[in-house]
């Protein structure tokens, strides 16, 4: 048996956003380019997670959906209530994520509690990447 020493692992996370620039002049090209970049970051995280694991380095990716920031609040403040309602129909949780939720996920990935996690993608998107359609909210029935 080889002499593998248990080593305290170090965490690393890549951030990738799935919130596309919906107001870009060339949406289709912007979305396609964004998806390609997204796939590259996820694959890089998987590859590095595997190749660096025996050195005690863990690499994971956060796949971010809409996180409530001043910039996102400003964007939504300018689009009007009808457009906000139309967009939130596609958000399974019906809200933005919070910076505290993002920080909690990052803290978990950086902690020893995630010591056996590497090469993974953590969607922090309220279910957006899992949803094809979203059922109507109970209030609209």
RAMO-V544909 format. One record per pair of residues at least 12 apart in sequence whose ideal C-beta (glycine too) atoms are under 10 Angstrom apart, sorted by the first residue. I is the first residue (numbers start at 1). J is the second residue. If there is no record, write none. Layout:
BEGIN
<<I & J> <I & J>>
END
This chain:
BEGIN
<<4 & 54> <5 & 56> <6 & 56> <6 & 115> <7 & 54> <7 & 55> <7 & 56> <7 & 57> <8 & 56> <8 & 112> <8 & 115> <9 & 52> <9 & 53> <9 & 55> <9 & 56> <9 & 57> <9 & 58> <9 & 112> <9 & 114> <9 & 115> <9 & 116> <9 & 117> <9 & 118> <10 & 52> <10 & 55> <10 & 56> <10 & 57> <10 & 58> <10 & 59> <10 & 110> <11 & 57> <11 & 58> <11 & 59> <11 & 60> <11 & 106> <11 & 107> <11 & 108> <11 & 109> <11 & 110> <11 & 111> <11 & 112> <11 & 114> <11 & 115> <11 & 117> <11 & 118> <12 & 45> <12 & 48> <12 & 49> <12 & 52> <12 & 57> <12 & 58> <12 & 59> <12 & 60> <12 & 61> <12 & 109> <12 & 110> <12 & 118> <13 & 45> <13 & 58> <13 & 59> <13 & 60> <13 & 61> <13 & 62> <13 & 105> <13 & 106> <13 & 108> <13 & 109> <13 & 110> <13 & 114> <13 & 120> <13 & 122> <14 & 41> <14 & 42> <14 & 44> <14 & 45> <14 & 48> <14 & 49> <14 & 59> <14 & 60> <14 & 61> <14 & 62> <14 & 63> <14 & 121> <15 & 41> <15 & 61> <15 & 62> <15 & 63> <15 & 64> <15 & 102> <15 & 106> <15 & 124> <16 & 34> <16 & 37> <16 & 38> <16 & 39> <16 & 40> <16 & 41> <16 & 42> <16 & 44> <16 & 45> <16 & 61> <16 & 62> <16 & 63> <16 & 64> <16 & 121> <16 & 123> <17 & 34> <17 & 37> <17 & 38> <17 & 41> <17 & 62> <17 & 63> <17 & 64> <17 & 65> <17 & 66> <17 & 67> <17 & 124> <17 & 125> <18 & 34> <18 & 35> <18 & 38> <18 & 63> <18 & 64> <18 & 65> <18 & 66> <18 & 123> <18 & 124> <18 & 125> <18 & 128> <18 & 129> <19 & 34> <19 & 64> <19 & 65> <19 & 66> <19 & 67> <19 & 72> <19 & 75> <19 & 96> <19 & 97> <19 & 125> <19 & 128> <20 & 32> <20 & 33> <20 & 34> <20 & 35> <20 & 38> <21 & 33> <21 & 34> <21 & 75> <22 & 75> <22 & 79> <22 & 87> <23 & 75> <23 & 78> <23 & 79> <38 & 61> <38 & 63> <38 & 121> <38 & 129> <41 & 61> <41 & 62> <41 & 63> <41 & 121> <42 & 61> <42 & 63> <42 & 119> <42 & 120> <42 & 121> <43 & 61> <43 & 121> <44 & 59> <44 & 61> <45 & 59> <45 & 60> <45 & 61> <45 & 62> <45 & 63> <45 & 118> <45 & 119> <45 & 120> <45 & 121> <45 & 122> <46 & 59> <46 & 60> <46 & 61> <46 & 118> <46 & 119> <46 & 120> <46 & 121> <47 & 59> <47 & 119> <48 & 60> <48 & 61> <48 & 118> <48 & 119> <49 & 61> <49 & 117> <49 & 118> <49 & 119> <49 & 120> <49 & 121> <50 & 118> <50 & 119> <51 & 118> <51 & 119> <52 & 118> <52 & 119> <53 & 116> <53 & 118> <53 & 119> <56 & 115> <57 & 118> <58 & 109> <58 & 110> <58 & 114> <58 & 115> <58 & 116> <58 & 117> <58 & 118> <58 & 119> <58 & 120> <59 & 109> <59 & 117> <59 & 118> <59 & 119> <59 & 120> <60 & 105> <60 & 106> <60 & 108> <60 & 109> <60 & 110> <60 & 114> <60 & 117> <60 & 118> <60 & 119> <60 & 120> <60 & 121> <60 & 122> <61 & 109> <61 & 119> <61 & 120> <61 & 121> <61 & 122> <61 & 123> <62 & 102> <62 & 105> <62 & 106> <62 & 109> <62 & 120> <62 & 121> <62 & 122> <62 & 123> <62 & 124> <62 & 125> <63 & 121> <63 & 122> <63 & 123> <63 & 124> <63 & 125> <63 & 128> <63 & 129> <64 & 97> <64 & 102> <64 & 105> <64 & 122> <64 & 123> <64 & 124> <64 & 125> <64 & 128> <65 & 91> <65 & 92> <65 & 93> <65 & 96> <65 & 97> <65 & 123> <65 & 124> <65 & 125> <65 & 126> <65 & 127> <65 & 128> <65 & 129> <66 & 87> <66 & 88> <66 & 91> <66 & 95> <66 & 96> <66 & 97> <66 & 125> <66 & 126> <66 & 128> <67 & 96> <67 & 97> <67 & 98> <67 & 99> <67 & 101> <67 & 102> <67 & 124> <67 & 125> <67 & 126> <68 & 95> <68 & 96> <68 & 97> <68 & 98> <68 & 99> <68 & 100> <68 & 101> <68 & 102> <69 & 96> <69 & 97> <69 & 98> <69 & 99> <69 & 102> <72 & 96> <72 & 97> <73 & 96> <76 & 88> <76 & 96> <85 & 140> <88 & 134> <88 & 137> <89 & 133> <89 & 134> <89 & 136> <89 & 137> <89 & 140> <90 & 128> <90 & 131> <90 & 133> <90 & 134> <91 & 125> <91 & 126> <91 & 127> <91 & 128> <91 & 131> <91 & 134> <92 & 125> <92 & 126> <92 & 127> <92 & 128> <92 & 129> <92 & 130> <92 & 131> <92 & 133> <92 & 134> <92 & 135> <93 & 125> <93 & 126> <93 & 127> <93 & 128> <93 & 131> <93 & 134> <94 & 126> <94 & 127> <94 & 134> <94 & 137> <94 & 139> <95 & 126> <96 & 126> <97 & 124> <97 & 125> <97 & 126> <97 & 128> <101 & 124> <101 & 126> <102 & 124> <104 & 124> <105 & 122> <105 & 123> <105 & 124> <106 & 122> <106 & 124> <108 & 122> <109 & 122>>
END
